[in-house]
Amino acid sequence: MLRERKIPMRTCIACREEKPKRDMLRVVKNAAGEVSLDFSGKLAGRGAYICNSAECVKRLRKYRLLNKAFSCEIPEKVYARIEEEFGAK
């Protein structure tokens, strides 16, 4: 008898909705304090998730939500990179 796999759920820091981890982009801050995009979902460090919607990406930048999630100043280029990624999709 096969067991059903549990789908990991994560909360978007922009809209606060819970969605499957696979459908979201993970932004990670490592021990050295560097912030990067994590496409594999496996990088070490503190993670924050953003869902795949233009509305959430706009809100992320407007309210500088990564600064709040990681309790530090996030460079503007990180926000620009996230917008690039979602613009390509």
C-alpha positions as CSV (number, residue, x, y, z in Angstrom):
1,M,0.0,0.0,0.0
2,L,1.4,3.4,-1.1
3,R,1.4,6.3,1.3
4,E,0.5,9.7,0.0
5,R,3.3,12.1,0.2
6,K,2.7,15.2,2.2
7,I,3.1,18.4,0.2
8,P,5.2,21.0,2.0
9,M,3.4,24.3,2.4
10,R,5.0,27.7,2.8
11,T,3.6,31.2,3.5
12,C,4.2,34.0,1.0
13,I,5.7,37.0,2.8
14,A,3.8,39.4,0.6
15,C,0.2,38.1,0.5
16,R,0.5,35.8,3.6
17,E,-1.2,32.9,1.7
18,E,-0.1,29.3,2.2
19,K,0.9,27.6,-1.0
20,P,2.9,24.5,-2.0
21,K,6.6,25.0,-1.7
22,R,7.2,24.0,-5.3
23,D,5.1,26.9,-6.6
24,M,7.1,29.5,-4.8
25,L,10.5,31.3,-5.0
26,R,12.8,31.0,-2.0
27,V,15.0,33.9,-1.1
28,V,17.8,32.8,1.3
29,K,20.2,34.7,3.7
30,N,23.2,32.6,4.5
31,A,25.4,32.7,7.6
32,A,27.7,35.3,5.9
33,G,24.7,37.6,5.5
34,E,24.5,37.3,1.7
35,V,21.0,37.2,0.2
36,S,20.4,35.1,-2.9
37,L,17.6,33.4,-4.8
38,D,17.4,29.7,-4.1
39,F,15.9,27.8,-7.1
40,S,16.7,24.3,-5.6
41,G,15.0,25.1,-2.3
42,K,17.9,23.4,-0.5
43,L,20.5,26.2,0.2
44,A,21.5,26.6,3.8
45,G,20.3,29.6,5.7
46,R,17.2,31.6,6.6
47,G,14.6,31.4,3.9
48,A,11.6,33.6,2.9
49,Y,9.1,32.6,0.3
50,I,7.4,34.7,-2.4
51,C,4.6,33.4,-4.6
52,N,4.7,33.4,-8.4
53,S,2.5,36.5,-8.9
54,A,3.3,39.9,-10.2
55,E,1.2,41.5,-7.5
56,C,3.2,39.9,-4.7
57,V,6.5,40.9,-6.3
58,K,5.3,44.5,-6.5
59,R,4.3,44.4,-2.9
60,L,7.6,42.8,-1.9
61,R,9.6,45.8,-3.3
62,K,7.1,48.5,-2.3
63,Y,7.1,47.5,1.4
64,R,10.7,46.2,1.4
65,L,9.4,42.9,2.9
66,L,12.8,41.1,2.7
67,N,14.2,43.8,5.0
68,K,11.6,42.8,7.5
69,A,11.9,39.0,7.0
70,F,15.7,39.0,7.4
71,S,15.9,42.0,9.9
72,C,18.6,43.7,7.9
73,E,19.1,46.0,5.0
74,I,18.6,44.2,1.6
75,P,20.4,45.7,-1.4
76,E,18.1,47.1,-4.2
77,K,19.8,44.7,-6.7
78,V,18.2,41.7,-4.9
79,Y,14.7,43.2,-5.4
80,A,15.6,43.9,-9.1
81,R,16.8,40.3,-9.6
82,I,13.5,39.0,-8.2
83,E,11.5,41.2,-10.6
84,E,13.7,40.0,-13.5
85,E,13.0,36.4,-12.6
86,F,9.3,36.9,-12.5
87,G,9.3,39.1,-15.6
88,A,10.9,36.2,-17.5
89,K,8.1,33.8,-16.5
